[in-house]
Amino acid sequence: MTHSLARSLVLAGASGLFVPLSFPKSDLGLLAWIALVPLHWALDGRSKTQAFWIGWLSGTIAFTGMMAWVVTAMNTYGKVPLVISYGLMLLLTAYLGLYVGLYSAGAVWFQTLIPRYGLFAAPCLWVSLELIRTYVLSGLPWGLLGYSQYRQIEVIQIADHMGVYGVSFLIVLVNVALAELLSWLMPLLRGFRPAKLPWELVAVAVLLVTLSWEYGLGALSGAPFSDIPRSSISVGVVQPNVDQAVKWDNAYREETLARFDRLTGRLGSATDLVIWPEAATPFVFEREPVYQLQLIALAHRAQAPILFGSPALRFYPDRRPYLLNSAYLLSPDGQLLGRYDKHHLVPFGEYIPFKSSLLFFLDKLVEGIGDFEAGPGPTIMTMTPKPRSAPAGMAETTPGPVKFGVAICYEVIFPNLVRQFATNGAEFLVTVTNDAWFGRSSAPSQHFAMVVFRSVENHLAFARAANTGISGFIDPFGRIVEATPIFTEQAVQTTMQVWRPQTFYSRYGDVFAYGCVIICALLWLFSYFRTKGSEPDAVAATPI
């Protein structure tokens, strides 16, 4: 191995280590703004093929650090042998590393194509690859670079136009500009005559960061939304901390319901809506009349509708059973006010893709969990808050119905899916989940961080109920109002804003990300026709 190659591999490894440190639990979000600088240095002087493998190594290291929790989920709770769990995790992270490899090869190609200005397109390529990762093979948009900034509230407000992809774009642009600037400075510091200062790239990066910051400050001031009618409701979430090992054990049914009853009682009678986690009931709600009555009695004591998760059993025409992962809204008088069936299922957790052909041998991985089917799509639920007390001498006010959407667990990581609730009229949003599968890994924190962006993208408040945590509330601008510790029993309540701002992102979705795809496609066409035009005319070159 040459000294130059060893240097490139070390630099690529450094970026691979810096990226996961930018995310929870480490939460060194500012590190993301320089995390890709070593990778870009590693690509200096490399061919596209070499750049791909260097980037693939860096990406595989990064995703291994970010998604080590996969081993916990498979081994501890899925009963997959430890060696196989590590092997499958590495297979997954090696696949995700391919996207960084493609980015690295593309960055080198851009520089070759347009030597001084090609790197302006590098952030577009990164965003294009994140968008592809969101949809290809069912989609896995976990760990998009922008999520590292979930605590930098001023910077991430641009997500109400560009989605999380806009923040990723900004981070990559700054990394590229810094890499070029520092490369220019280092020869100067060693006494060599430097190449031309990459002032255009640096100026554009500084300008866009400044504009994003100013836009964020303006959005947080509330001025752009001052004319939108708004109200509020009191919402409580329950975190029961039910051990996954006994969750479906019939012997613990009564104890589980008693825990929900006790924790719900702590919320008080002023609560307008009580939220329990995904699959909260240790039984199929529609198939257990006795336990149905217990839940109705519990809702009556709470004097508020209860939103809870429970599987729904259905049958194919040939009478084969299947399950829906559902969320029910139960009124205090026992009426079922609504039900939402999870639309985007978890591959290998709730169903096996290509099970009937290629992956038939993976049956055992979901044994005991059951096969799920997808629901019809985003569904809006409606509830009516309690009458508000008025000052002395004035009549009591009765609030009108309030609409909200529910994303179940894995669904909340898909920006376009969540925005459809806002498009359909939701005035606030809810997500219910069971993150017990992740143990005490970084996954619950990473999962929670993504909800911050769903709030900002749609400017809707979010309530989150998780079996073992993190549960809590996020305001319409991504500020974390409450975040409970994991693996504790909790019952927390807050007043949530209710309104319908209809952001640009809510209305039009991933226009920015698709724009980045178009730019990359135009560059490819430019390269194709330029190469074709430079080829010698075969007929003219033939000797007579």
C-alpha positions in Angstrom: 0.0 0.0 0.0 1.4 3.4 -1.0 1.7 6.2 1.5 -0.8 8.3 -0.6 -3.4 5.5 -0.5 -2.9 4.9 3.2 -3.4 8.6 3.8 -6.7 8.5 1.8 -8.0 5.6 3.8 -7.1 7.2 7.1 -8.9 10.4 6.1 -11.9 8.4 4.8 -12.0 6.6 8.2 -11.9 9.9 10.0 -15.0 11.1 8.2 -16.6 7.7 8.9 -16.1 8.3 12.6 -17.1 12.0 12.7 -20.5 11.5 11.0 -22.1 9.2 13.7 -20.7 11.4 16.4 -22.9 14.2 14.9 -26.1 12.3 15.7 -27.7 11.2 19.0 -26.6 10.0 21.5 -23.3 11.8 21.1 -25.2 14.8 19.8 -22.1 16.7 18.6 -24.2 18.3 15.9 -21.7 21.0 15.0 -19.2 18.3 14.0 -21.4 17.5 11.0 -20.3 20.8 9.4 -16.7 19.5 9.1 -17.3 15.8 9.1 -16.9 15.4 5.3 -13.8 17.6 5.0 -11.4 14.6 5.5 -13.3 12.6 3.0 -12.9 15.3 0.4 -9.2 15.5 1.1 -9.0 11.8 0.6 -10.5 12.1 -2.9 -7.8 14.6 -4.0 -6.1 13.2 -7.1 -8.2 10.0 -7.2 -10.0 8.5 -10.1 -13.7 8.0 -10.1 -13.3 4.3 -9.3 -10.8 4.9 -6.5 -13.1 7.6 -5.1 -16.1 5.2 -5.1 -14.2 2.6 -3.0 -12.8 5.3 -0.6 -16.3 6.8 -0.2 -17.9 3.3 0.3 -15.4 2.6 3.1 -16.1 5.9 4.8 -19.9 5.5 4.4 -19.8 1.9 5.7 -17.9 3.0 8.8 -20.3 5.9 9.4 -23.5 3.8 9.1 -22.0 1.1 11.2 -21.4 3.6 14.0 -24.9 5.1 13.5 -26.9 1.8 13.3 -25.2 -0.5 15.7 -28.6 -0.8 17.4 -29.7 -3.2 14.6 -27.7 -5.9 16.5 -29.7 -5.2 19.7 -33.0 -5.4 17.9 -32.2 -8.6 16.1 -30.3 -10.5 18.8 -32.0 -9.5 22.0 -35.6 -9.3 20.8 -35.6 -11.1 17.4 -33.6 -14.1 18.9 -31.2 -14.0 15.8 -27.8 -15.5 16.8 -25.3 -12.8 17.6 -22.9 -13.7 14.8 -25.7 -13.6 12.2 -26.9 -10.3 13.7 -23.5 -8.7 13.2 -23.3 -10.1 9.7 -26.8 -8.7 8.7 -26.0 -5.4 10.3 -22.7 -5.1 8.3 -24.6 -6.1 5.1 -27.1 -3.3 5.8 -24.4 -0.7 6.5 -22.3 -1.8 3.5 -25.4 -1.2 1.4 -25.9 2.3 2.9 -22.2 3.0 2.4 -22.7 2.6 -1.3 -24.5 5.9 -1.4 -21.5 7.7 0.1 -19.4 5.8 -2.5 -21.5 7.1 -5.3 -21.3 10.6 -3.9 -17.5 10.5 -3.7 -17.2 9.2 -7.3 -19.7 11.9 -8.4 -17.7 14.7 -6.6 -14.5 13.6 -8.5 -16.4 13.4 -11.7 -17.9 17.0 -11.2 -14.4 18.4 -10.7 -13.2 16.7 -13.9 -16.3 17.9 -15.8 -16.1 21.5 -14.7 -12.7 22.0 -13.0 -13.4 25.2 -11.0 -17.1 25.1 -10.5 -18.0 21.4 -10.5 -18.1 21.1 -6.7 -21.1 23.5 -6.6 -23.1 20.4 -7.7 -21.8 18.1 -5.0 -24.5 19.1 -2.4 -27.1 18.4 -5.2 -25.7 14.9 -5.7 -25.8 14.2 -1.9 -29.5 15.3 -1.7 -30.3 13.3 -4.8 -28.9 10.2 -3.2 -30.7 10.8 0.1 -33.9 11.1 -1.9 -33.2 7.8 -3.7 -32.5 6.2 -0.4 -35.8 7.3 0.9 -37.7 5.3 -1.7 -35.6 2.5 -3.2 -36.2 -1.0 -1.8 -39.1 0.2 0.4 -36.9 3.1 1.6 -34.6 3.7 4.6 -34.1 7.4 5.2 -32.5 6.8 8.6 -29.6 9.0 9.4 -30.1 11.7 6.7 -27.3 14.2 7.3 -29.7 17.1 8.1 -31.1 15.2 11.2 -27.8 15.9 13.0 -29.0 19.6 13.4 -32.3 18.9 15.2 -31.2 21.1 18.1 -30.0 24.0 15.9 -33.5 25.4 15.7 -32.6 28.6 13.8 -30.8 26.7 11.0 -33.5 24.0 10.4 -36.4 26.4 9.8 -35.7 26.2 6.0 -37.1 22.7 6.2 -40.6 24.3 5.9 -39.7 24.8 2.3 -37.0 22.3 1.4 -37.6 19.5 4.0 -34.7 17.9 5.8 -32.9 17.6 2.5 -32.4 21.4 2.5 -30.4 21.2 5.7 -28.4 18.3 4.3 -27.6 20.4 1.3 -26.4 23.3 3.4 -24.1 21.0 5.5 -22.5 19.4 2.5 -22.0 22.8 0.8 -20.2 24.1 3.9 -18.1 20.9 4.1 -17.0 21.2 0.5 -16.2 24.9 0.8 -14.1 24.3 4.0 -12.3 21.4 2.3 -11.4 23.6 -0.6 -10.5 26.6 1.5 -8.2 24.6 3.9 -6.6 22.9 0.9 -5.8 26.4 -0.5 -4.5 27.6 2.9 -2.2 24.6 3.7 0.3 25.2 0.9 0.3 28.9 1.9 1.2 28.0 5.5 4.0 25.8 4.3 5.5 28.6 2.2 4.4 27.3 -1.2 2.6 29.4 -3.8 -1.1 28.5 -3.4 -3.6 27.7 -6.2 -6.3 30.2 -6.8 -8.5 31.0 -3.8 -11.9 29.2 -4.2 -13.7 32.4 -3.2 -16.9 31.7 -5.1 -17.6 28.4 -3.3 -16.8 30.0 0.1 -18.9 33.1 -0.6 -21.9 31.1 -1.7 -21.6 28.9 1.4 -21.4 31.9 3.7 -24.3 33.6 2.0 -26.6 30.6 2.1 -25.9 29.9 5.8 -26.5 33.5 6.6 -29.7 33.6 4.7 -30.9 30.4 6.3 -30.1 31.7 9.8 -31.9 35.0 9.1 -34.9 33.1 7.7 -35.0 30.9 10.8 -34.9 33.9 13.2 -37.8 35.4 11.2 -39.9 32.2 11.3 -39.3 31.7 15.0 -40.5 35.3 15.7 -43.9 34.2 14.4 -44.3 37.2 12.2 -45.0 35.3 8.9 -47.8 33.4 10.7 -49.4 36.2 12.6 -52.7 36.2 10.6 -53.4 32.4 10.9 -56.1 31.5 13.4 -54.9 29.3 16.2 -56.2 27.6 19.4 -54.9 25.0 21.8 -55.8 21.7 23.4 -54.5 19.8 26.4 -52.8 16.6 25.5 -51.4 13.9 27.7 -49.1 11.0 26.8 -48.5 7.8 28.7 -45.2 5.9 28.7 -46.0 2.6 30.5 -42.5 1.0 30.1 -43.8 -2.5 29.6 -41.0 -5.1 29.2 -41.0 -6.4 25.6 -40.4 -9.9 27.0 -43.8 -10.0 28.7 -45.8 -7.6 26.5 -47.9 -10.3 24.9 -47.9 -12.7 27.9 -51.6 -13.3 28.9 -50.5 -13.5 32.5 -49.5 -9.8 32.4 -52.6 -8.4 30.8 -54.3 -7.2 33.9 -51.1 -5.7 35.3 -50.5 -3.9 32.0 -54.0 -2.4 32.0 -53.7 -1.5 35.6 -50.5 0.4 34.8 -52.2 2.3 32.0 -55.1 3.1 34.3 -52.8 4.4 37.0 -50.6 6.5 34.7 -53.6 7.9 32.8 -55.2 9.0 36.1 -52.1 11.2 36.8 -53.0 13.4 33.8 -56.1 14.9 35.5 -59.6 15.6 34.2 -58.7 18.7 32.2 -56.9 16.7 29.5 -58.6 16.8 26.1 -56.8 13.8 24.6 -54.8 10.9 26.1 -52.3 9.1 23.9 -51.0 5.6 24.6 -48.1 4.0 22.5 -48.1 1.7 19.5 -49.6 -1.8 20.2 -50.5 -0.6 23.7 -53.1 -3.2 24.4 -51.7 -6.7 25.1 -54.6 -8.2 23.0 -56.4 -7.6 19.8 -58.9 -4.9 20.7 -61.7 -5.9 18.3 -61.6 -9.5 19.4 -61.8 -9.2 23.2 -65.2 -7.9 24.4 -64.3 -8.2 28.1 -61.2 -6.1 27.7 -63.0 -3.7 25.4 -65.3 -2.9 28.4 -62.3 -2.4 30.6 -60.9 0.2 28.1 -64.2 2.0 27.8 -64.4 2.2 31.6 -60.9 3.5 31.7 -61.7 6.2 29.1 -64.8 7.1 31.1 -62.7 7.6 34.2 -60.2 9.7 32.2 -63.1 11.9 30.9 -61.2 12.2 27.6 -60.8 10.2 24.3 -57.9 7.8 24.4 -55.8 7.1 21.3 -54.1 3.7 21.6 -52.4 1.2 19.4 -53.7 -2.3 18.9 -53.4 -5.0 16.1 -56.5 -5.5 14.0 -57.2 -9.0 12.7 -58.5 -9.5 9.2 -58.9 -12.3 6.7 -58.1 -12.8 3.1 -60.8 -14.2 0.8 -59.4 -17.7 1.3 -59.8 -17.2 5.1 -56.0 -16.9 5.8 -55.5 -14.3 8.6 -53.4 -11.2 8.5 -52.8 -8.3 10.8 -53.1 -4.5 10.6 -51.0 -2.3 12.9 -53.7 0.1 14.0 -54.4 3.2 16.1 -57.9 3.5 17.6 -59.5 6.7 19.0 -62.0 5.7 21.7 -64.4 8.2 23.3 -65.3 8.3 27.0 -68.7 7.0 26.2 -67.3 4.0 24.3 -67.8 5.2 20.7 -65.0 4.4 18.3 -64.2 7.9 16.8 -61.7 6.7 14.3 -59.0 4.2 13.3 -55.8 4.5 11.3 -54.0 1.5 9.9 -50.2 1.8 9.4 -49.4 2.4 5.8 -45.6 2.0 5.5 -44.6 -1.3 7.2 -41.2 -2.2 8.5 -39.4 -4.7 6.2 -38.3 -7.9 7.9 -40.1 -6.8 11.1 -43.8 -6.6 10.0 -43.4 -8.3 6.6 -40.8 -10.1 4.5 -40.3 -8.4 1.1 -40.2 -10.9 -1.8 -41.2 -13.6 0.6 -43.0 -15.7 -2.0 -39.9 -15.9 -4.2 -36.4 -14.7 -3.3 -36.6 -14.5 0.5 -38.8 -17.4 1.4 -36.1 -18.8 3.8 -36.4 -15.7 6.1 -39.7 -16.9 7.5 -38.1 -17.6 10.9 -37.0 -14.0 11.5 -40.6 -12.9 12.0 -41.9 -16.0 13.8 -44.3 -15.0 16.6 -44.8 -11.5 15.2 -47.2 -12.3 12.4 -47.6 -11.0 8.9 -49.0 -7.5 8.5 -50.6 -5.8 5.6 -50.4 -2.1 4.8 -53.4 0.2 5.5 -54.9 2.5 2.8 -52.9 5.6 3.6 -52.9 8.8 5.7 -56.3 9.1 7.6 -57.4 12.1 9.6 -59.0 11.7 13.0 -61.3 14.2 14.6 -61.9 15.0 18.3 -63.7 17.8 20.2 -61.9 19.5 23.1 -63.7 20.1 26.3 -65.5 23.4 26.9 -63.3 26.2 28.1 -64.0 28.1 31.3 -64.6 31.8 30.7 -64.0 34.8 32.9 -66.7 35.8 35.4 -69.8 37.2 33.7 -69.1 35.5 30.3 -70.5 32.3 28.8 -68.5 29.2 28.7 -66.9 28.6 25.3 -67.3 25.4 23.3 -64.3 24.7 21.0 -65.0 23.2 17.6 -63.7 19.9 16.3 -60.0 19.5 15.9 -58.3 17.3 13.2 -55.1 15.4 13.7 -53.0 12.7 12.0 -51.3 9.7 13.5 -48.0 8.3 12.2 -47.2 4.8 13.6 -43.5 4.2 14.6 -41.4 3.7 11.4 -43.7 6.0 9.3 -42.5 9.1 11.0 -39.1 8.9 9.3 -40.7 9.4 5.9 -41.1 13.2 5.3 -43.5 12.9 2.3 -45.8 10.4 4.2 -46.2 12.7 7.2 -46.8 15.8 5.1 -49.8 14.1 3.6 -51.6 14.4 7.0 -51.0 18.1 6.9 -52.2 18.3 3.3 -55.4 16.4 4.4 -56.2 19.0 7.0 -54.4 17.9 10.3 -54.1 20.7 12.8 -51.6 18.8 15.0 -49.8 15.5 14.7 -49.2 12.4 16.8 -46.8 9.5 16.6 -47.0 6.4 18.6 -44.2 3.8 18.8 -42.7 0.9 20.6 -38.9 1.6 20.7 -38.3 -1.1 23.3 -36.8 -3.2 20.5 -33.8 -0.7 20.4 -32.8 -1.3 24.1 -30.6 1.5 25.5 -28.9 2.2 22.2 -28.8 5.5 20.3 -31.9 4.5 18.2 -34.6 6.0 20.5 -32.8 9.4 20.4 -32.2 9.2 16.7 -35.9 8.3 16.1 -37.1 11.2 18.3 -34.8 13.7 16.5 -36.5 12.9 13.2 -39.9 14.0 14.7 -38.4 17.5 15.2 -38.0 17.8 11.4 -41.6 16.6 10.8 -42.8 19.4 13.0 -40.7 22.1 11.3 -41.6 20.9 7.7 -45.3 21.3 8.4 -45.2 23.7 11.3 -47.5 21.5 13.3 -47.1 20.5 16.9 -46.2 16.8 17.6 -47.1 14.6 20.5 -45.1 11.3 20.8 -46.0 8.3 23.0 -43.5 5.5 23.2 -43.7 2.4 25.3 -40.3 2.7 26.8 -39.5 6.3 25.6 -38.7 8.8 24.4 -42.1 10.3 24.8 -42.9 14.0 24.8 -44.0 17.1 22.8 -42.5 19.2 20.1 -43.9 22.6 19.2 -44.7 23.7 15.6 -41.2 25.1 15.1 -39.2 22.0 16.3 -38.6 23.2 19.8 -38.6 20.2 22.2 -41.1 21.0 25.0 -40.8 17.7 26.8 -38.7 14.6 26.4 -38.9 11.7 28.9 -36.0 9.5 29.9 -36.1 6.0 28.4 -37.2 2.9 30.4 -39.2 4.8 33.0 -42.9 5.0 33.7 -44.1 8.5 32.7 -47.4 10.4 32.3 -46.8 13.9 30.9 -49.2 16.6 29.8 -48.9 19.9 27.9 -51.0 22.5 26.0 -50.4 22.1 22.2 -51.0 24.7 19.6 -53.7 23.9 17.0 -53.6 25.6 13.6 -53.3 25.0 9.8 -50.4 27.0 8.5 -50.0 24.9 5.3 -46.2 25.4 4.7 -44.7 25.3 1.2 -43.4 21.8 2.1 -46.8 20.6 3.2 -48.3 21.8 -0.1 -45.6 20.8 -2.6 -43.4 18.2 -0.9 -39.9 17.4 -2.0 -39.7 19.9 -4.9 -36.2 21.0 -3.7 -34.9 17.5 -3.6 -36.3 16.7 -7.1 -34.7 19.9 -8.3 -31.4 18.6 -7.1 -32.0 15.4 -9.1 -32.8 17.4 -12.2 -29.5 19.4 -11.8 -27.5 16.2 -11.6 -29.3 14.8 -14.6 -28.6 17.9 -16.7 -24.9 17.6 -15.8 -24.9 14.0 -16.9 -26.5 15.1 -20.2 -23.9 17.9 -20.6 -21.1 15.4 -20.0 -22.7 12.8 -22.4 -23.1 15.3 -25.3 -19.7 16.9 -24.7 -18.0 13.6 -24.8 -20.0 12.5 -27.9 -19.2 15.8 -29.6 -15.4 15.5 -28.9 -15.2 12.0 -30.6 -13.5 12.1 -34.0 -15.7 11.5 -37.0 -15.3 7.8 -37.8 -15.9 8.3 -41.5 -13.6 11.3 -41.8 -10.9 9.4 -40.0 -11.0 6.4 -42.4 -8.2 6.4 -44.9 -9.2 6.3 -48.6 
